């Protein structure tokens, strides 16, 4: 990265931090999608959920409130990178 984009000031810790955030977001989304009442809109790359289900969900998990209306255009790519491997 430094060779290809020396003016960007990108450092290894920036890349590691971004990958860590993507991985965390992927596993949160994956867990949320296992909960009855939650779905996925592949055209908009967003969670789909009824208001009452969502309100109950964030009552106990307020830190995940930002996931409601957020687009995750890389979700499918993250699945290829971060999927749990079966042994």
C-alpha positions in Angstrom: 0.0 0.0 0.0 2.8 2.4 0.9 4.5 1.8 -2.5 1.3 2.1 -4.5 -0.3 5.0 -2.6 2.5 6.8 -0.8 0.5 10.1 -0.5 -2.4 8.4 1.2 -0.6 7.9 4.6 -2.2 4.5 5.0 -0.4 2.5 7.7 -0.7 -1.2 8.5 -2.7 -0.5 11.7 -5.3 1.4 9.5 -5.8 -1.7 7.4 -5.9 -4.1 10.4 -8.5 -1.8 12.1 -10.7 -1.8 9.0 -10.6 -5.6 8.6 -11.3 -6.0 12.4 -14.4 -3.7 12.0 -15.6 -5.6 8.9 -15.2 -8.9 10.6 -17.1 -7.7 13.7 -19.9 -6.3 11.5 -20.1 -9.5 9.5 -20.5 -11.7 12.6 -23.1 -9.4 14.2 -25.1 -9.5 11.0 -24.7 -13.2 10.7 -26.0 -13.7 14.3 -28.8 -11.3 13.8 -30.0 -13.1 10.6 -30.3 -16.3 12.6 -32.9 -14.7 14.8 -36.5 -15.4 13.8 -38.2 -12.4 12.3 -35.0 -11.0 10.6 -34.4 -11.2 6.9 -32.1 -9.8 4.3 -32.9 -7.6 1.3 -30.2 -8.5 -1.3 -31.2 -5.6 -3.6 -30.5 -3.0 -0.9 -28.0 -5.0 1.2 -30.0 -4.3 4.4 -31.7 -6.1 7.2 -35.4 -6.6 6.9 -37.4 -6.7 10.1 -40.8 -5.6 11.5 -40.7 -2.6 13.9 -41.9 -4.6 16.9 -39.3 -7.3 16.4 -36.6 -4.7 16.0 -37.7 -2.6 19.0 -37.5 -5.7 21.2 -34.1 -6.7 19.8 -32.5 -3.3 20.5 -34.0 -3.0 23.9 -31.5 -5.6 25.1 -28.8 -4.8 22.5 -28.7 -1.0 22.1 -25.2 -1.0 20.7 -26.5 -2.7 17.5 -29.1 0.0 16.8 -27.1 1.4 13.9 -27.6 -1.9 11.9 -31.3 -1.2 11.2 -31.1 1.2 8.2 -27.5 0.7 7.2 -26.5 -0.8 3.9 -23.9 -3.5 3.9 -22.8 -3.8 0.3 -19.9 -6.0 1.1 -21.8 -8.5 3.2 -21.5 -11.3 0.6 -17.8 -10.7 0.1 -17.3 -10.7 3.9 -18.9 -14.1 4.0 -16.2 -15.5 1.8 -13.5 -13.9 3.9 -14.8 -14.4 7.4 -17.0 -17.5 7.3 -16.3 -19.9 10.1 -14.5 -23.0 8.8 -15.8 -26.4 9.9 -13.1 -28.8 11.0 
